[in-house]
Amino acid sequence: MRKVALAYASCVFIVVAFVGITYAVFTDKASVLGASFSTGSAEMKLLADVSKGTEADNLVESLPGPTFTGIGPNWTKDYPIKLYNNAGSPVLVTSKSKYLTTDDPKELRQDISVELFSWEDTNGNGILDTGELGSSFGKKTIVKWNTEGLVLSELPAGDVQGFMLRFSTATVSDTKQGASALFDFEFTSSGL
């Protein structure tokens, strides 16, 4: 009886060990914390001046955010950005917002939306001209942009891709008059 119990316990131990090893082999987790703009395994840079090229002094990892004032019902403002894939292989670019609720006490994040578009700056002037706005990657409130993010596009090695962020509101309630908020947004690249 003791030999049977010992044999049974040995089998259970082997099965549990096998399951644990299998789980460890097929799971992994990585996090990037504390940055307004982040890069994954690829080397993605931002163009500090969207009207200039990829010279070393124009490539940065973070930019100061824009300041928008006078936000009210039916407000819209565009913000151009260009990303450069400085890696040797293509990457998939995603985007999301980040914020602290203490930086948005009146919850403007519920009212402000962002729609991201591809932007082909054909004349290189850094200004959205007629015919340069491409397809939309989706429109979300700042909250949904944070929780769901947006998958943008594949960025080939050595290429620059422009994006136009269109911030807007449909309505802003009277209770939010005089409110202010601070949000970060980030672009993350991952190898393909």
Residue pairs with C-beta under 8 A, 6 or more apart in sequence:
32 38
32 40
32 188
35 61
35 62
35 186
36 62
36 65
36 98
36 184
36 185
36 186
37 46
37 61
37 62
37 63
37 186
37 187
38 186
38 187
38 188
39 61
39 188
39 189
40 91
40 188
40 189
40 190
40 191
41 189
41 190
41 191
42 85
42 86
42 87
42 89
42 91
42 189
42 190
42 191
43 85
43 86
43 87
44 83
44 84
44 85
44 86
44 87
44 91
44 93
44 155
44 187
44 189
45 54
45 59
45 60
45 61
45 83
45 84
45 86
46 59
46 60
46 61
46 62
46 63
46 81
46 82
46 83
46 84
46 187
47 53
47 54
47 58
47 59
47 60
47 81
47 82
47 83
47 84
47 160
48 57
48 58
48 59
48 60
48 63
49 58
49 126
50 80
50 81
50 82
50 121
50 126
50 162
51 124
51 125
51 126
51 127
52 58
52 126
53 160
54 84
54 86
54 160
59 84
59 86
63 81
65 182
65 183
65 184
65 185
66 77
66 79
68 77
68 167
71 108
71 112
71 169
71 172
72 169
72 172
73 169
73 170
73 171
73 172
74 168
74 169
74 170
75 168
75 169
75 172
76 166
76 167
76 168
77 166
77 167
77 168
78 128
78 164
78 165
78 166
78 167
79 164
79 165
79 166
79 167
80 119
80 121
80 126
80 127
80 128
80 162
80 163
80 164
80 165
81 162
81 163
81 164
81 165
81 187
82 121
82 160
82 161
82 162
82 163
83 93
83 155
83 160
83 161
83 163
83 187
83 189
84 159
84 160
85 91
85 155
85 156
85 157
85 158
85 159
85 161
85 189
86 158
87 157
87 189
87 191
88 157
89 157
89 191
89 192
90 154
90 155
90 156
90 157
90 191
90 192
91 154
91 155
91 189
91 190
91 191
91 192
92 151
92 153
92 154
92 155
92 189
92 190
92 191
92 192
93 152
93 153
93 154
93 155
93 161
93 187
93 188
93 189
94 149
94 150
94 151
94 152
94 187
94 188
94 189
94 190
95 116
95 145
95 149
95 150
95 152
95 163
95 185
95 186
95 187
95 188
96 145
96 146
96 148
96 149
96 150
96 185
96 186
96 188
97 109
97 114
97 142
97 145
97 146
97 183
97 184
97 185
97 186
98 146
98 183
98 184
98 185
98 186
99 109
99 142
99 146
99 181
99 182
99 183
99 184
100 182
103 181
103 182
103 183
104 181
104 182
104 183
105 179
106 175
106 176
106 179
106 181
107 176
108 142
108 172
108 176
108 179
108 180
108 181
109 141
109 142
109 143
109 146
109 181
109 183
110 141
110 142
110 143
111 141
111 169
111 170
111 171
111 172
111 173
111 176
112 141
112 142
112 167
112 168
112 169
112 181
113 139
113 140
113 141
113 142
113 167
113 168
113 169
113 170
114 139
114 140
114 141
114 142
114 145
114 165
114 166
114 167
114 168
114 185
115 136
115 137
115 138
115 139
115 140
115 165
115 166
115 168
116 136
116 137
116 138
116 150
116 152
116 163
116 164
116 165
116 166
117 133
117 134
117 135
117 136
117 137
117 163
117 164
117 166
118 133
118 134
118 135
118 137
118 152
118 153
118 161
118 162
118 163
118 164
119 128
119 132
119 133
119 134
119 162
119 163
119 164
120 132
120 134
120 162
121 127
121 132
121 162
122 129
122 131
122 132
123 129
128 164
133 164
137 150
137 151
137 152
137 153
138 150
140 148
140 150
142 183
145 185
152 163
152 187
153 161
154 192
155 161
155 189
165 185
